[in-house]
Amino acid sequence: MTTYVIGDLQGCFDELQSLLKSINYQSENDHLWFVGDIVNRGPKSLECLRFVKELSEQGKADTVLGNHDFHLLAAYAGLEKFTSKSDTLSDILNAPDVDNLLDWLRLQPLLVSHPVYQAVMVHAGIPPQWTIKEAKGYAKEVQLQLAQPDWQNFVVNHLFGSEPNTWDNSLSGYERIRYIVNAFARMRFCDANGKLEFKLKSAPTESQSEYQPWFVFPNRRNKDYEIFFGHWSTLGAIDAYHIHSTDTGCLWGGQLTAYAIESKQRYTIDCEQQCKPKLKKKK
């Protein structure tokens, strides 16, 4: 059996099928890990969501929640201020099985652990000050919140925002949950103490001051596990620092990646551009 970690889909269903064919994926033997951002901006978000859900319910796949998956939950719950022209969620929101799809999606975890190897999967990363054991516990706190009957009220009124941006064990309530979600689903850069910086989205440079990619700090307490993540398309493919980045820009005309955990091999296919890069406004 092979466990394949698949990078951000974001609605690129045809590319996923091409990748699975190219690696000779055997559904009866192999297992798929999806790093989150199953939906949005690509052309076939509904097909991606249904496909991953079906495999998950059959015990053949695991996924974690990414920022675009949270975006879908917010749109379903009625948070209109997060909708934009680049969203491609209407097919899901208008689907006859939308309630079933979203009830499944909201129950997905923020962290998945391999049953044999010391490997975990998250969408964006794990702050350097958290151990894997701690991260697993924090992820479960969010799962419990999303499993509540009033989860939509939580998503609409308490989930979104960039504060607090610094972790403290004494954080409680929605502030604590918000930091945990932001770390797992949005983080790219932080400082050595886990202070999050959300404005930086490009590839890292040598002049980032105190903010660095979350995985480079010498004091990182989660280096005893291999960590698989997506979210950062400008980062490219990296297999170092005990981390493996899997978002290689399929949506933007890059590649879709599958990483085989057992053999430590990467597989990619080239992808047509499905979404045009955002142009910076001239000052």
C-alpha positions in Angstrom: 0.0 0.0 0.0 1.1 3.5 -0.8 0.0 6.7 0.9 0.0 9.6 -1.6 -0.2 13.2 -0.3 -2.0 15.3 -2.9 -1.4 19.1 -3.1 -4.1 21.8 -3.1 -6.9 20.9 -5.6 -8.9 24.1 -5.5 -11.5 22.7 -7.9 -9.0 21.2 -10.5 -10.8 17.9 -10.8 -9.6 16.9 -14.3 -6.0 17.4 -13.3 -6.5 15.2 -10.2 -7.8 12.4 -12.3 -4.9 12.8 -14.7 -2.4 12.6 -11.8 -4.1 9.5 -10.3 -3.8 7.8 -13.6 -0.2 8.8 -14.1 0.8 7.2 -10.7 -1.3 4.1 -11.4 -3.4 4.8 -8.3 -5.1 1.6 -7.0 -8.1 2.5 -4.9 -8.3 -1.0 -3.4 -4.7 -0.7 -2.0 -3.6 2.9 -1.9 -4.6 5.6 0.4 -4.8 9.3 -0.4 -4.1 12.3 1.8 -5.5 15.7 0.6 -3.8 18.7 2.2 -6.9 20.8 2.1 -8.2 23.6 -0.2 -10.3 21.0 -2.0 -12.4 23.8 -3.5 -12.6 27.3 -4.9 -11.3 29.2 -7.9 -10.9 26.2 -10.1 -13.7 25.1 -12.5 -14.9 21.9 -10.8 -15.1 22.4 -7.0 -18.3 20.4 -6.7 -16.7 17.3 -8.4 -13.6 17.6 -6.2 -15.7 17.8 -3.0 -17.9 14.8 -3.9 -14.9 12.7 -5.0 -12.9 13.3 -1.8 -15.9 12.9 0.4 -16.8 9.5 -1.2 -13.2 8.2 -0.8 -13.1 9.4 2.8 -16.4 7.7 3.7 -15.0 4.5 2.2 -11.9 4.8 4.4 -9.7 5.3 1.3 -8.7 9.0 1.9 -8.2 11.6 4.6 -8.3 15.4 4.2 -7.7 18.4 6.4 -9.5 21.8 6.3 -7.8 24.6 4.4 -8.6 28.3 4.3 -10.7 27.9 1.1 -12.6 25.1 2.8 -13.3 27.4 5.7 -14.3 30.0 3.1 -16.9 27.5 1.7 -18.3 26.8 5.2 -18.6 30.6 5.7 -20.4 31.1 2.4 -22.8 28.3 3.3 -23.5 29.8 6.7 -24.3 33.2 5.1 -21.2 35.2 5.6 -21.5 37.2 2.4 -18.6 39.6 3.0 -16.2 36.8 2.2 -17.5 36.2 -1.3 -15.6 37.5 -4.3 -15.6 37.4 -8.1 -12.9 34.8 -8.1 -14.9 32.3 -6.1 -16.3 29.2 -7.8 -18.5 27.9 -5.1 -21.9 28.5 -6.6 -22.2 24.9 -8.0 -21.7 23.5 -4.5 -24.0 26.0 -2.8 -26.8 25.3 -5.3 -26.3 21.5 -5.4 -29.1 19.2 -4.2 -26.7 17.5 -1.8 -25.1 20.7 -0.4 -26.3 20.0 3.2 -24.8 16.6 3.2 -21.6 17.8 1.6 -21.1 20.6 4.1 -22.1 18.5 7.1 -19.3 16.2 6.1 -16.8 18.9 5.4 -17.2 20.7 8.7 -16.3 17.5 10.6 -13.0 17.1 8.9 -9.8 17.6 11.0 -7.1 20.1 10.9 -4.4 17.5 11.4 -4.0 13.9 10.2 -1.4 11.5 11.5 -0.1 8.4 9.7 -0.8 5.1 11.5 2.7 3.7 10.9 5.2 6.5 10.2 6.0 9.6 12.2 4.3 11.8 9.6 1.4 14.3 9.9 -0.5 16.4 7.5 -1.8 19.9 7.9 -2.9 22.6 5.5 -0.5 25.5 6.2 1.9 24.5 9.0 2.5 24.0 12.7 3.9 26.9 14.8 7.5 26.3 15.9 6.6 26.4 19.6 4.1 23.5 19.4 5.1 19.9 19.8 3.2 17.4 17.6 1.4 16.1 20.7 0.2 19.6 21.5 -0.8 20.3 17.9 -3.0 17.2 17.8 -4.7 18.4 21.0 -5.3 21.9 19.6 -6.6 20.6 16.4 -9.2 18.5 18.3 -10.4 21.7 20.0 -11.4 23.1 16.7 -13.0 19.9 15.6 -15.2 19.9 18.7 -16.3 23.5 18.0 -17.3 22.7 14.4 -19.2 19.6 15.5 -21.6 21.7 17.6 -25.2 22.3 16.5 -24.6 26.1 16.4 -21.4 25.8 14.3 -22.7 28.3 11.7 -23.0 31.0 14.4 -19.4 30.3 15.4 -18.1 30.5 11.8 -20.1 33.7 11.0 -19.5 35.6 14.2 -16.2 34.4 15.8 -13.9 32.5 13.4 -12.5 35.0 11.0 -9.9 37.7 11.9 -6.1 37.9 12.3 -6.1 38.6 16.1 -4.7 37.3 18.3 -1.5 36.7 16.2 0.6 35.4 19.1 0.1 32.1 20.9 -0.3 32.0 24.7 -1.3 28.9 26.6 -3.7 31.0 28.6 -5.7 32.0 25.5 -9.3 30.9 25.9 -12.6 31.0 24.1 -12.9 32.1 20.5 -9.6 33.9 20.6 -7.8 30.6 21.3 -9.8 28.8 18.6 -9.1 31.6 16.1 -5.3 31.5 16.6 -5.4 27.7 16.2 -7.3 27.9 12.9 -5.1 30.6 11.6 -2.0 28.7 12.4 -3.2 25.4 10.8 -5.0 27.0 7.8 -3.4 30.4 7.0 0.2 30.5 8.3 3.2 31.0 6.1 5.6 33.3 8.0 6.0 33.8 11.7 8.7 34.7 14.2 10.5 32.3 16.5 7.7 32.5 19.1 4.9 31.8 16.7 3.7 35.4 16.1 1.9 35.2 12.7 2.4 37.5 9.8 -0.3 37.3 7.1 0.8 40.0 4.6 3.8 38.1 3.3 2.7 35.5 0.7 5.6 35.3 -1.8 8.6 33.0 -1.7 10.9 33.7 1.2 14.0 35.9 0.8 17.0 36.6 2.9 15.6 40.0 4.0 12.4 38.9 5.8 13.7 40.4 9.1 12.3 38.5 12.1 9.6 36.8 10.1 10.7 33.6 8.5 8.9 30.5 7.1 7.4 28.6 10.0 9.6 25.6 9.5 13.2 27.1 9.5 13.6 28.0 13.2 16.3 26.1 15.1 14.0 26.1 18.2 11.2 24.3 16.4 9.7 21.7 18.7 8.0 19.5 16.0 11.0 18.3 14.0 10.6 14.7 15.3 7.9 14.2 12.6 7.7 14.7 8.9 5.1 17.4 8.2 3.2 17.5 4.9 1.4 20.7 4.0 0.1 22.8 1.1 -1.2 26.4 1.0 2.0 28.1 -0.2 2.1 27.9 -4.0 4.9 30.4 -4.4 7.2 28.3 -2.1 7.5 25.5 -4.6 8.6 21.9 -3.9 10.7 21.5 -0.8 11.7 18.3 1.0 13.9 19.6 3.8 13.7 20.7 7.5 11.5 17.6 8.0 8.8 19.2 6.0 7.3 18.5 2.5 5.5 21.2 0.6 2.9 19.9 -1.8 1.2 23.0 -3.3 3.0 23.4 -6.5 0.6 25.8 -8.2 -1.8 23.6 -10.1 -4.4 26.3 -10.2 -2.0 28.9 -11.5 -0.6 26.8 -14.4 2.1 25.0 -12.4 1.9 21.4 -11.4 -0.2 19.0 -9.3 1.8 17.0 -6.8 1.5 13.6 -5.3 4.1 12.6 -2.7 4.5 8.9 -1.8 5.2 8.6 1.9 6.5 5.1 1.8 9.0 5.5 -1.1 9.7 9.2 -0.5 9.1 10.0 -4.1 7.4 12.9 -5.8 5.1 12.7 -8.8 3.8 15.7 -10.7 1.8 16.5 -13.8 1.9 19.8 -15.6 -1.4 21.8 -15.4 -3.1 24.4 -17.6 -3.7 27.7 -15.9 -7.2 27.7 -14.4 -6.9 31.1 -12.6 -5.1 34.3 -13.6 -2.7 35.7 -11.1 -3.9 38.8 -9.3 -2.4 41.9 -10.7 -1.1 44.5 -8.2 -2.8 47.8 -8.4 -0.6 50.7 -9.6 -0.1 53.4 -7.0 
